[in-house]
Amino acid sequence: MPSRPGSEVSLTHCSNQIAVLVRADQAGAVAAALGVAPGRAVRDGDGTLVTRTAPDAWLLLAPAGYHVESITERIESYADGDFASVVDVTHGHTVVRLHGSAAASVLSRVCAIDLGEAATPDGTVFGSLVAGISATVVRDDVDGERSYLVRCDRSYGRYLIDVLADASGAHPADRHRSAGKEVGCAHHTGTGRLDPR
């Protein structure tokens, strides 16, 4: 969503990120190597956001252009013979970043989770209904400013964008066009493309 004068939030389509779902024993070698507690997210040295969405499941969000094979090899090296599955889920979901000082206020209009600092600090991962659809939300602050990644099934992507645009007060004509530099969905500033196709 292009920023308007006085705008305190930006909405960016981030589905060009590489998304990989990893499943492994919650007490095994992969869990120990990834080192992320359930319900938390940590960015590694490669810029990949490692989120633990369940005790035995991790969603890795890597920058666009990152090779899935590299993640697969990395997980296999961690497993060292233990069971682990690695599935590329990049094209099955829509990911949107809601960023800015008003991001929590906007998200709270369509999500019943407590978004206060004490309940959901930076690095929190949770599943919830967002405007009635099942979604995974990751708080991933950028340069000290509130920022959320919201991920849902791709079939609901357009709806998610429209709902978040409505909640943020975006002008209808602004919702699906590109303006200026895309918000770098791994670590970023700016605005970007909303069209999920």
Protein Blocks (a to p, Z undefined) as FASTA:
>chain_A
ZZdehiabdcddfklpccddddddfkbmklmmnopaehiacddfkopacddfbfkbccdd
ddehiafklmmmmmmmmnnopacddddfklmpccdddedjklmmmmmmmocbdfbfklmg
ghiacdddeehiacddddddeehiacddddddfklmmmmmmmmmmmnopafklmmccehj
addfkbccddddfblZZ
